[in-house]
Amino acid sequence: MSGPFDIVANSGTAARPVVSIVLVCDYGSDENAWEDAGLTLAALGAQDFEEPFECLLIEQEGVVVPEDVLRALPGLRLIRTTQYTSFAMKNEGVRVAKADLVALLDCDCVPERGWLRAFVAAMRLHPFVAAVSGRTVHPGHSLTEKILGMLARGHVDRGKAGPTRYVANQNAGYRRAVYLRCPLPGDTLPFTSTLQSEEIRRDGGELWFEPAMLALHEYAGWNAQRDISVNNGYGTVLCRLRDPQMPYAWLTHLGFASIPLFVAGKIIDAWVTCVRCARTYGVPWLALPYALTLAIVTRAMEAPGMLRAIRGDSLRSTGYR
């Protein structure tokens, strides 16, 4: 694997960082990606965290990063790599990080002021925790946006701080040593992070959810939602094809007949998420029937991705990398 090379955009602190923050744009075709990245970097510069930390922006060789983005955060390290999937780029970032704790944040996730402090506090308070997932919400200009944000992120959300089964793929932090033993699957799209979650748990690591580790993610519309749903379906099946020990992996032996069973199971899980997380995500109880309906719609939209995974095909049309 070709190694990255490092460009220091601005002069940073000489002290060894407590945390390394690895930033990647996972949605490569988004025309607003660099504008979002600028907002995220500015928010990192405004964290109420007094200890030294570093930020690494990982990008492919040849991609032009605007100067205003590079100037958005003093000390930003731009890491160039020949990798092209977002998971592989994140793996490169963790590999060259200097701190024992690493936080992974997608460039379109804007962290709240206490995000970094909450991550470090959780890691220090729980020494057996290997990874901490934060809460990611859509700011919510409409009820539909709030519900879709809940359906996209609520499977990780326990409602309060505590153990969880998954690691969020866009807002999470790790002990670097654990991550290096159990990296993200770098040859796949960013909806197969469950493979890493299962590997960490088998390695003896605990997974934790921390609601104070809060980030905002703008809702990109129904075109993006279709892309998300297809990727979710694809990842659901692909993970189980690769890891026969995962729950319900046996369903893949049914071939195409497994698709309605996977969809039905995911609808039920989404309904449980709606009941558990409605209040947290600002969804009133009177809107719960609408949320349950959207759960059916979004999970049914995953079926084409499941079909492609069972066929052994790749996803031809997706904005993710």
Number of C-alpha atoms within 10 A of each C-alpha: 7 8 13 21 12 15 13 14 18 14 10 16 11 7 10 14 18 15 25 25 25 27 29 23 26 24 20 16 12 15 9 11 15 17 14 21 23 21 18 26 25 18 19 24 16 14 15 14 16 7 11 15 22 23 26 24 28 24 24 17 14 9 8 8 13 11 9 11 20 20 15 20 21 18 19 22 21 22 23 21 21 17 22 16 23 28 25 21 29 26 23 24 28 25 16 16 20 18 19 16 25 28 25 24 26 23 25 27 25 25 26 18 19 17 24 22 16 19 27 20 11 21 19 10 9 11 10 14 18 23 30 30 29 29 25 28 25 22 16 18 10 9 16 16 20 21 27 23 21 26 24 21 19 25 20 21 27 19 18 12 17 14 17 19 17 24 26 26 21 26 25 24 30 25 21 23 15 17 20 13 11 19 23 24 20 19 14 18 22 24 23 24 23 23 22 19 24 20 16 22 16 11 13 12 17 20 22 28 27 25 22 19 26 22 25 19 19 17 18 11 10 11 8 16 16 15 18 22 23 27 26 24 26 26 24 23 25 23 22 20 19 11 15 13 12 14 10 14 17 13 18 19 11 11 11 15 12 19 23 13 14 21 21 15 14 20 21 15 15 24 21 15 23 25 14 16 21 22 12 16 23 15 21 12 13 8 13 16 12 14 26 20 12 19 25 17 13 23 23 20 21 25 21 16 26 27 20 19 22 19 11 11 11 12 16 7 8 16 14 20 18
